[in-house]
Amino acid sequence: MKYTLKKAVQLIITLFLVSLITFAAFSVIPGDPARVMLGVNATQAQVALLRTELGLDHSLVYQYFHWLGGALTGNFGNSVSSGDPVSFLIGQRLPVTLALGLLALLITLVFSFPLGLVSAQHPGKTLDHIVSVISHAFASLPPFVLGLLLTFLLGFTFHLFVAGNYVPYQTNFFGFVGCLFVPALAIALPKIAMTVKFLRSSILVEKEKEYVRTAQSHGLTEKDVMVRHILPNALIPVLTMLAIITSDILGGSLIVEQTFNLPGLGRLLLQAISSRDFPLLEGIVLYLAALVVLVNFFMDIVYSRVDPRIRLQ
């Protein structure tokens, strides 16, 4: 409990600092949100009146704590370009981005661990070389390039899916998952390659340690040694890698969304950037930052369960 509370306090402090840096970064960028909302033909009096309504005539300290208080209750203000609440706009797009990220993470976990185990159990063999070559190939390509290749191969060549087709989850859930599978695969392939190589290396390092030879001398089978001794110790560095991969998958699928024409946070982010919609940008950036912090907090708790020595340290 002490370890968990310590990590929770660190999470709160980190989120506070992230919110402060996010607000400060957008506050120093040139551009008047009131002028953007009213257009270039608005008079100075109209701009001044709107600035008062938005609270922009107050000090930055007041604006920050007013914004932070709203953010704690889910109120990030209104979008400059559309006038809709930022939380409403993010809530509309968030299910697509989260579903895409979770599906990509599931694909990564399902394929990377069996391939990593097979590769580690046959080091230097033909199967290990095949897995290594394929991993190098996929790790060297960014997800959006893989997305284009998969679209050409699976969409235009074999006609297994319709490129650019999107089915809302409210209409057909299975159709929604189906249209996300190829984009999720494009995101997952480089992550699978990275996880396989990392898991293979970690297992091979643990195999050479003395406790493995001790376990084998006690008559344990190779499977028992792997499951009960090698894997728990090999998972610690792999979990660190998975924390980074999870944050990247859940927050870094924005460009892939554009490649496959998905109405997620990626399109919303680009719209906010092009229209200089600072309240909307602040909300999306704070979401992405909070996502990374929460994933790392969760992984810290998982570390403490896998290896109790971390709690003692």
N, C-alpha and C positions, 0 to 999 in steps of 0.2 A: 504493500500500500504506500509506503514511504517513497519507493522508487517511482510508482505511477503518479503520485501527487507532484513529485519533483518535475517529472516530464510534462505534466499538465500546466504547471506554472511557467515552464519554459515555452510551451506552446502559446499561452496567453501573451507573454512578453513579446514573442516573435511576431504574432499577429498584430499587436499594437504598433511595433516598429515598422512592419510592412505597410500598415494603413497610413502611418505618418509619412513614410517615404513616398508612397503612391500619391497622396494628396499634395505633398510638397512638389513633386515632379510635375504634376499637371497644373499647379498654381503658377509656376514660373514660365510656362510655355506662353509665348505671345498669342493674343487672340481674346476677344471679348465674347463670352457665350451669349450675352444679351443681344449683341450685334448680329451674331450668327442666327439666332432665332428669328429676329425681326427682318433681317435682310439688309442690303446696302441702301435701300431707299428710305429706311426709317429715320425719323428726326432724332436729334440729340435728346429731346425731352422724352420721347417714347423709350429710348434706350435707358435713360436714367430711371424712369418709372419701373421698367422691367427689372433693372438691377436691384432696385429696392425690394420688389416682390420676391426676387430670388435670393435675397440676402447677400448680394455681392458687394454692397456698400459697407459691410462690416469688415473688421480686421480679419486677417487670415487665421489667427488663433481661434476667434469665435466661429468662423466658417468651418474650421477643421472639427472642433468639438461638436458643433451642430450636425455636421455630416457624419461623424463617428457615432453620435447618439442615434441617428436615423439608421445607420448601417447595422447597429446592434439589434435593431428591431426589424431588419429586412427592408428598410426604406432608404434607398440610395438617391432619392430625388427623382426628377423627371428628365427624360431625354430632351436634349436641346433641339434636335432635328424633328422629332415626331411629337413631343409633348407627352408621351406615354410614360408611366412609371418605369424606372430602370429595372426594378425587381420583376415587373410583369414581362418586360421584353426578354430578360435573361431566363425567366421561368418558362417562356414559350420554347426557347431554343435548347435549354439545358437537357431535357430528356434525350434529344438526338445525340448530343455530344457525349453524355454519360453512357448511353447504350452502346455507342460506337466504341468508346474506350474500354468498357467492361467486356465487350465481345472480343476485342483485340487482345485484352489481357488474358481472357479465358483460352483463346487460341494459343497464345504464347506459353501458358503453363501446361496445357495439354500436350504440346509437341516438344517443348524444350527439355523437360525432365526425362522422358524416355530416351530421347536422342542423346542427351548428355550422359546418361547411365550406360547406354550401349557403347558409346564412344570411349568412355573411361574403362569399361570392362575389356575392351579389345584394343589397347593402345598399339599403334604402329601397324595394325592389320588393315586389310583392304577396306572393311566397313568404316573404320576410323578415318581413313584417308578420304573416302567418299563424303562422309559427314563434314569433314573439315573443309573440303573444297567447296561444297554447297554453302556452308556457313560463311566462308570468306566472300563468296559471290553475293549473297543476300545482305551481308553486313556492309558491303561497299556501296549499296544503292540506297538513296533516300526514299522514304515512303511514297512521295508524290510521283517519283519516276516509276516505282513498282506499280503504283496505281494506274499509270498510263499503259504500262506493259500488260497488266492484268486485264485492263479494259479492252485492249487490242486482241489479246489472246482468248479470253473467256467470253468477251462480249461480241466482238466483230467476227472472230474466227470460228468459235465453237457455239456461239449463240446460247450460252448458258445463263446469261442475265442481260437485262436491257440497260445499257449505259445511260446514266443520268436519270433513271427512273426512281421515284421516291414514293413510298406508300406510308401515309401517316399511321402511327401506332393506334390512334383512336379508331381508324377504319378497319385495319387488318393487322393484328399483332405479328402473325407469322410472316406476312408479306413485308412488314416493317423490318423484321430481323433478317429476312432474305435479302432485301436491298442493301443492308448494312454489312453483309458477310464479306463481299469482295473488298470494300474499303477497309474493313477491319483486318482482313488478310494482308493487305498492302502495308498497314501499320505494324502488324505482328511479325512479318517475316524477318526484318532486320533485328527485332528484339529476340526472336527465337535463336537467331545465329549468335547473338551476343551471350545469351543465357547458356546455350549449349557449350560454348567455348569456356565460359567462366566456371560452369559446373564441372566440366571435364577436368580442368586444371586443378580445381579445389579437391576433387576426389582423388586424383593422382598424387597430390601432395600428402593427403591424409593416409593414403595406402602405405607410404614409406615410413610411417611413424611406428614407434615401438609398441604402443598399445594394440595395434593391429596384429603384430606378430604374437603378442601375449594372448590375445583373444583366439587366434588360430591354434596356438599351442594347447589351449584348453579344450580343443575338440569342436569348436563351433564351426558350422558350415559357412561357406562363402556368402550365402544369402544372409545368414544371421549376422555375420560380421559387418556386411554392408548396411543392413537396415538398422541394427542396434548400436553400431559404433562409428562407422565411417560417415554415413549420411548426416547424423545430428551435428557432427563437428564440421563437416564440409558445408553445411547449409548457412553458417554464420556469414561468411563473405558473400555467398550467393544471395542471401536476403538483403544485404546492403545494395547489391546490384539490382535486385528486383524493386527495391524502394525507388531507386532512380528511374528505372524503366516504367514503373507504374505512374509516377508523376509525369513522365514524358508522354506516356500513352494517353492519360486522361486529360492532360493539358496541351499536348502537342499535336493533336489530331486536326488542328484548325485548317492547315493547308490542304490536307487530304479531303476535308469537307468541301473545299472549293473545287478540288479536282473532280469529285463525284457529284457536285451540285446538291449537296445535302444542306438543309436549312438548320444548321447548328450554330454554335457560337462563333465559328470561323467567319461565316458570312456577316454576322452581326458586328463582329470586331472590325472587319474591313469597312463596313458601312460607317461605323463610328469614327474610324480614322479619317476617311475621306470627307466626312462632314464636320470634323473637329468637335465631335460630341463628347466633351470631357466628362460629364457625369456618367454617361454610358461606358466610356473607356475605363473610368475609375472602378466602376462596378465589376466589369469583366476582369480587369487586372487583379482586383482584390479577390475575386473568386479563384482565379488561377493560383495566386499566392497561397490562399487559405488551403487549397487542395493539396499543394505540395507539402505544406506544414502538417496537415492532418495525416497524410500518407506516412510521413516520416515519424510522427508520433505513434501511429499504429504499429509501424515496423519496430520502433523501440520497445514497445510492449511485447511484440512477438519475439524479439531477441531475448528478452528476460525470461520468457517461457522456454525457449529452446536451449539456452545456456544460462543456468542460474548464477554463474560466476559474474555475469554482467550486473545483476542486482547487487551483489556484494561489493563490486568495485565502485 
